Amino acid sequence: MEDSIPPQDQSASETSETQHRFAFLKNRHIQAALLLALLLLVALPLRYAFFLAFPAGDGSTVRIVDFAKGETLAQIAADLERERIVSSARLFVVHARLKGADGRLQAGEYQFSDGMRPTEILRKMVTGEINVRRFAIPEGYSIHQVAELLESQKLFSREGFIKAATDPTLLAELGVEGNSVEGYLFPSTYNVTRKMDEAALIRAMAAQFNKIYGERFVEATRRSGMTRHEVVTLASLIEKEAVVAAERPLISSVFHNRLARGMRLQSDPTAVYGVRAFGGTVTKQDIERHTPYNTYLITALPPGPIGNPSEGAIEAALTPARTGYLYFVAKKDGTHHFSTTLDEHNAAVNTYLKSNRTGAAH
């Protein structure tokens, strides 16, 4: 007689085997899930470390990226990824948040390359290192010289700047007397962004002038009896004449003394204003040229500044040295000889100028 498993026992055995198989598969799934989780735990930090350690490219891709005020971190990161500056917008967001930079990124125009690491990109945006070009106005430069300098540095065209500098609407906005912003562009260094136009740069220069003048010279102007426009005009003459800054108060005293006596100022730079830049000498033709600014032919101050004076020149215009000087003549070293009488002055002219210059001295 053959042995056999009763039907009930066979069913129990099959059930047990199924349970074992299910338990085995379940354990395999759990193990696979655990392995995947472990791999992710290892891979994500490695991916993040790789993201921080290596830039997106070799530096050959350079982009100007402009971030508007109010743009979110996610939007900024997406822009950077789209421009191929970072390899992952998501990881850039993670990095910025880990560094506590979310909400601290400054709007503006930035220049990035794909050779920059994410840490450097983030640092530039937190510190606001926007893409600017630096432009410096030397002391005493006229608007014509400023325009030529801007054009030489490929910032603006000469014609475009002069047009803005003489725009009646802009002059009215700035509260500037006269037919140009001459005298009210403070000599300093300015940041020029790609979105700025000539008018925006002029506004920045005039704002700096107003700031300095308002802080330092308002009360002194009131006490002087001159208007601000007269002070700036006189300061522009002093700036052009004074090669050595220490002589500004002395030159100012000569001009004040001559004005008090109704004498013509006979300032060389005024004879060539609007014609060419003053280079230290004038000709007989310059002196005899009829212009509203030529103080060899007009009495008192010209109608407006002939350049943009420095803070020191404005101070000298308001606080001249106390002297009896009425004349000065340039010496070869850039300083001047000052005289109280015409005879003394003529002797100084013979000594220091002789035949090197055509025209009169102050």
C-alpha positions as CSV (number, residue, x, y, z in Angstrom):
1,M,0.0,0.0,0.0
2,E,1.5,3.5,-1.1
3,D,1.9,6.3,1.4
4,S,-0.1,9.4,0.6
5,I,-0.7,12.9,2.2
6,P,-4.1,13.5,3.2
7,P,-5.8,16.3,1.3
8,Q,-6.0,18.5,4.4
9,D,-2.3,18.2,5.2
10,Q,-1.4,18.9,1.5
11,S,-3.4,22.1,1.6
12,A,-1.6,23.2,4.8
13,S,1.8,22.5,3.2
14,E,1.0,24.6,0.1
15,T,-0.2,27.4,2.3
16,S,3.0,27.3,4.3
17,E,5.1,27.3,1.2
18,T,3.2,30.3,-0.2
19,Q,3.7,32.2,3.0
20,H,7.4,31.5,3.0
21,R,7.7,32.7,-0.6
22,F,5.7,35.8,0.2
23,A,7.9,36.5,3.2
24,F,11.0,36.0,1.1
25,L,9.8,38.3,-1.6
26,K,8.7,40.8,1.0
27,N,12.1,40.7,2.5
28,R,13.7,41.2,-0.9
29,H,11.6,44.3,-1.6
30,I,12.5,45.7,1.8
31,Q,16.1,44.9,1.2
32,A,16.0,46.5,-2.3
33,A,14.2,49.6,-0.8
34,L,16.8,49.8,1.9
35,L,19.6,49.5,-0.6
36,L,18.1,52.2,-2.8
37,A,17.6,54.5,0.2
38,L,21.3,53.8,1.1
39,L,22.4,54.6,-2.4
40,L,20.4,57.8,-2.4
41,L,21.8,58.8,1.0
42,V,25.3,58.4,-0.5
43,A,24.6,59.7,-4.0
44,L,22.8,62.9,-3.1
45,P,25.6,64.3,-0.9
46,L,28.1,63.2,-3.6
47,R,26.1,65.0,-6.3
48,Y,25.9,68.1,-4.1
49,A,29.6,68.0,-3.4
50,F,30.3,67.6,-7.1
51,F,28.0,70.5,-7.8
52,L,29.9,72.7,-5.4
53,A,33.4,71.6,-6.4
54,F,33.1,71.8,-10.2
55,P,31.7,74.7,-12.3
56,A,29.2,74.0,-15.0
57,G,31.8,74.6,-17.8
58,D,35.3,75.7,-18.7
59,G,34.7,79.5,-18.5
60,S,34.1,80.0,-22.3
61,T,30.4,80.9,-21.7
62,V,30.0,84.4,-20.3
63,R,26.6,85.8,-19.7
64,I,25.1,89.1,-18.5
65,V,22.2,88.1,-16.3
66,D,19.8,90.8,-15.0
67,F,17.7,89.9,-11.9
68,A,14.7,92.1,-11.2
69,K,13.8,93.2,-7.7
70,G,11.3,90.7,-6.2
71,E,12.4,87.8,-8.3
72,T,12.3,84.6,-6.2
73,L,15.3,82.3,-5.5
74,A,13.7,79.6,-7.6
75,Q,13.3,82.0,-10.6
76,I,16.9,83.2,-10.2
77,A,18.2,79.6,-10.1
78,A,16.2,78.7,-13.2
79,D,17.6,81.6,-15.1
80,L,21.2,80.6,-14.1
81,E,20.5,77.0,-15.3
82,R,18.9,78.2,-18.5
83,E,22.0,80.4,-19.2
84,R,24.2,77.4,-18.5
85,I,25.9,79.1,-15.6
86,V,25.0,76.4,-13.1
87,S,24.4,72.7,-13.9
88,S,21.4,72.4,-11.5
89,A,18.8,75.0,-10.5
90,R,17.5,72.7,-7.8
91,L,20.9,72.2,-6.2
92,F,21.6,76.0,-6.4
93,V,18.4,76.6,-4.4
94,V,19.5,74.0,-1.9
95,H,22.9,75.6,-1.6
96,A,21.5,79.1,-1.2
97,R,19.1,77.9,1.5
98,L,21.7,76.0,3.4
99,K,23.8,79.2,3.4
100,G,20.9,81.3,4.6
101,A,21.0,83.4,1.5
102,D,17.4,83.1,0.5
103,G,16.0,86.6,0.6
104,R,19.4,88.2,0.7
105,L,20.2,88.1,-3.0
106,Q,20.4,91.6,-4.4
107,A,18.8,92.5,-7.6
108,G,20.8,93.9,-10.5
109,E,22.9,93.1,-13.5
110,Y,25.6,90.5,-13.0
111,Q,28.3,89.1,-15.3
112,F,28.9,85.3,-14.8
113,S,30.8,82.7,-16.6
114,D,30.3,78.9,-16.6
115,G,33.8,78.6,-15.1
116,M,32.5,80.1,-11.8
117,R,31.7,77.7,-8.9
118,P,28.2,78.1,-7.4
119,T,29.7,79.4,-4.1
120,E,31.3,82.3,-6.0
121,I,28.1,83.0,-7.9
122,L,26.1,83.1,-4.7
123,R,28.6,85.3,-2.9
124,K,28.5,87.9,-5.7
125,M,24.7,88.0,-5.5
126,V,24.6,88.3,-1.7
127,T,27.3,91.1,-1.7
128,G,25.7,92.9,-4.7
129,E,28.7,92.8,-6.9
130,I,26.7,94.0,-9.9
131,N,28.3,94.3,-13.4
132,V,29.3,98.0,-13.7
133,R,31.9,100.0,-15.5
134,R,33.7,102.7,-13.5
135,F,33.9,106.2,-14.9
136,A,35.8,109.0,-13.2
137,I,35.4,112.8,-13.9
138,P,38.7,114.7,-13.4
139,E,38.4,117.9,-11.5
140,G,37.7,120.9,-13.7
141,Y,36.6,119.0,-16.8
142,S,34.0,120.7,-18.9
143,I,31.0,118.8,-20.2
144,H,32.7,118.7,-23.6
145,Q,35.8,117.0,-22.1
146,V,33.5,114.6,-20.1
147,A,31.7,113.8,-23.3
148,E,34.9,113.0,-25.1
149,L,36.1,110.9,-22.3
150,L,32.9,108.9,-22.2
151,E,33.2,108.3,-25.9
152,S,36.8,107.2,-25.7
153,Q,35.8,104.7,-23.1
154,K,33.0,103.5,-25.3
155,L,30.4,104.3,-22.7
156,F,28.3,106.9,-24.5
157,S,28.7,108.9,-27.7
158,R,29.9,112.5,-27.4
159,E,26.8,113.8,-29.2
160,G,24.4,111.8,-27.0
161,F,26.0,113.1,-23.8
162,I,26.0,116.8,-24.9
163,K,22.4,116.5,-26.0
164,A,21.4,115.2,-22.6
165,A,23.6,117.8,-20.8
166,T,21.8,120.6,-22.6
167,D,18.2,119.1,-22.5
168,P,15.9,121.9,-21.1
169,T,13.6,119.3,-19.5
170,L,16.4,117.6,-17.7
171,L,17.8,121.0,-16.6
172,A,14.5,121.9,-15.1
173,E,14.2,118.6,-13.3
174,L,17.6,119.1,-11.8
175,G,17.0,122.8,-10.9
176,V,20.1,123.9,-12.8
177,E,20.4,127.5,-14.1
178,G,21.8,128.2,-17.5
179,N,21.7,126.2,-20.8
180,S,23.6,123.1,-19.6
181,V,24.6,121.1,-16.6
182,E,28.1,122.6,-16.7
183,G,29.4,123.1,-13.2
184,Y,27.0,120.7,-11.6
185,L,28.6,117.4,-12.4
186,F,30.6,116.6,-9.3
187,P,34.1,115.3,-10.1
188,S,34.1,111.7,-8.7
189,T,34.0,108.1,-9.8
190,Y,30.7,106.7,-10.9
191,N,29.3,103.2,-11.6
192,V,27.8,102.9,-15.1
193,T,25.5,99.9,-15.7
194,R,24.4,98.6,-19.1
195,K,20.9,99.9,-18.6
196,M,21.9,103.5,-17.8
197,D,21.6,106.2,-20.4
198,E,23.2,109.6,-20.5
199,A,20.5,111.3,-18.5
200,A,20.7,108.7,-15.7
201,L,24.5,109.3,-15.4
202,I,24.0,113.0,-15.4
203,R,21.4,112.6,-12.6
204,A,23.9,110.6,-10.5
205,M,26.6,113.2,-11.0
206,A,24.2,116.1,-10.2
207,A,22.9,114.2,-7.1
208,Q,26.5,113.9,-5.8
209,F,27.0,117.6,-6.4
210,N,23.8,118.5,-4.5
211,K,24.8,116.2,-1.7
212,I,28.2,117.7,-1.2
213,Y,27.1,121.3,-1.7
214,G,24.1,120.8,0.6
215,E,26.3,119.3,3.4
216,R,29.2,121.8,3.2
217,F,28.4,125.1,1.4
218,V,24.8,126.3,1.8
219,E,25.5,128.4,4.9
220,A,28.8,129.8,3.5
221,T,27.0,130.7,0.3
222,R,24.4,132.6,2.2
223,R,27.0,134.6,4.1
224,S,29.0,135.3,0.9
225,G,26.2,137.3,-0.7
226,M,26.6,135.3,-3.9
227,T,24.2,132.9,-5.4
228,R,25.0,129.2,-5.8
229,H,25.4,129.7,-9.5
230,E,27.9,132.5,-9.0
231,V,29.9,130.5,-6.5
232,V,30.1,127.5,-8.9
233,T,31.0,129.8,-11.8
234,L,33.8,131.4,-9.8
235,A,35.0,128.0,-8.5
236,S,35.2,126.7,-12.1
237,L,37.6,129.6,-13.0
238,I,39.7,128.9,-9.9
239,E,39.8,125.2,-10.8
240,K,41.0,125.8,-14.3
241,E,43.7,128.3,-13.2
242,A,45.1,126.5,-10.2
243,V,47.5,123.7,-11.1
244,V,48.6,123.5,-7.5
245,A,45.7,123.0,-5.1
246,A,47.3,125.0,-2.4
247,E,47.1,128.2,-4.6
248,R,43.3,128.0,-5.0
249,P,42.7,130.5,-2.1
250,L,45.2,132.9,-3.5
251,I,43.8,132.8,-7.0
252,S,40.4,133.2,-5.5
253,S,41.6,136.3,-3.7
254,V,42.7,137.9,-7.0
255,F,39.3,137.3,-8.6
256,H,37.5,138.6,-5.5
257,N,39.7,141.7,-5.4
258,R,39.2,142.4,-9.1
259,L,35.5,141.9,-8.9
260,A,35.3,144.3,-5.9
261,R,37.1,147.0,-8.0
262,G,35.1,146.4,-11.2
263,M,38.1,145.1,-13.0
264,R,37.8,142.4,-15.8
265,L,38.9,139.0,-14.6
266,Q,41.0,138.3,-17.7
267,S,41.0,134.6,-17.0
268,D,42.7,132.7,-19.9
269,P,40.4,129.6,-19.7
270,T,37.3,131.7,-20.3
271,A,38.8,132.9,-23.6
272,V,38.7,129.4,-25.1
273,Y,35.7,127.9,-23.4
274,G,33.4,126.3,-25.9
275,V,36.1,126.4,-28.5
276,R,38.7,124.0,-27.2
277,A,40.1,122.6,-24.0
278,F,42.3,125.0,-22.1
279,G,45.9,123.8,-22.4
280,G,47.7,126.5,-20.4
281,T,48.2,129.1,-23.1
282,V,46.0,131.4,-25.2
283,T,46.6,133.4,-28.3
284,K,45.8,137.0,-29.3
285,Q,43.0,135.6,-31.4
286,D,41.6,133.8,-28.3
287,I,41.7,137.0,-26.2
288,E,39.9,139.0,-28.9
289,R,37.2,136.3,-29.6
290,H,33.7,137.6,-28.7
291,T,31.9,135.1,-26.6
292,P,29.7,135.5,-23.5
293,Y,32.4,133.8,-21.5
294,N,35.5,135.7,-22.5
295,T,36.4,137.7,-19.4
296,Y,39.0,139.7,-21.4
297,L,36.0,141.4,-23.0
298,I,33.2,141.2,-20.4
299,T,33.1,142.7,-17.0
300,A,32.4,140.5,-13.9
301,L,31.8,136.7,-14.0
302,P,30.8,134.8,-17.1
303,P,27.2,133.7,-17.4
304,G,27.9,130.3,-16.1
305,P,30.7,127.8,-15.1
306,I,33.4,126.8,-17.6
307,G,34.0,123.4,-16.0
308,N,33.0,121.2,-13.1
309,P,34.8,122.4,-10.0
310,S,36.0,120.2,-7.1
311,E,35.0,120.6,-3.5
312,G,38.3,122.4,-2.9
313,A,37.7,124.9,-5.6
314,I,34.2,125.7,-4.3
315,E,35.6,126.1,-0.8
316,A,38.3,128.5,-2.2
317,A,35.6,130.5,-4.0
318,L,33.7,131.0,-0.7
319,T,36.8,131.5,1.5
320,P,39.5,133.4,-0.4
321,A,42.8,134.3,1.2
322,R,43.0,137.8,2.5
323,T,45.5,139.5,0.2
324,G,45.9,142.7,-1.9
325,Y,46.8,140.7,-5.0
326,L,45.3,141.8,-8.3
327,Y,47.5,139.9,-10.7
328,F,49.1,136.5,-11.2
329,V,51.3,134.9,-13.8
330,A,52.1,131.3,-14.3
331,K,55.6,130.0,-13.7
332,K,57.2,127.1,-15.5
333,D,56.6,124.7,-12.5
334,G,52.9,125.2,-12.6
335,T,52.8,127.7,-9.6
336,H,52.1,131.4,-10.0
337,H,53.7,134.7,-9.1
338,F,51.2,137.0,-7.4
339,S,51.4,140.8,-7.6
340,T,49.6,143.8,-6.1
341,T,50.6,146.4,-8.8
342,L,50.7,146.4,-12.5
343,D,54.4,147.3,-12.7
344,E,55.3,144.3,-10.5
345,H,53.0,142.1,-12.6
346,N,54.6,143.3,-15.9
347,A,58.0,142.6,-14.5
348,A,56.9,139.1,-13.5
349,V,55.5,138.5,-17.0
350,N,58.9,139.4,-18.5
351,T,60.6,137.1,-16.1
352,Y,58.3,134.0,-16.4
353,L,56.7,134.2,-19.8
354,K,59.0,136.4,-22.0
355,S,58.2,135.3,-25.6
356,N,56.8,131.9,-24.7
357,R,53.2,133.1,-24.9
358,T,51.2,135.6,-26.9
359,G,48.5,137.5,-24.9
360,A,48.1,139.2,-21.6
361,A,48.5,137.7,-18.2
362,H,46.1,138.2,-15.3
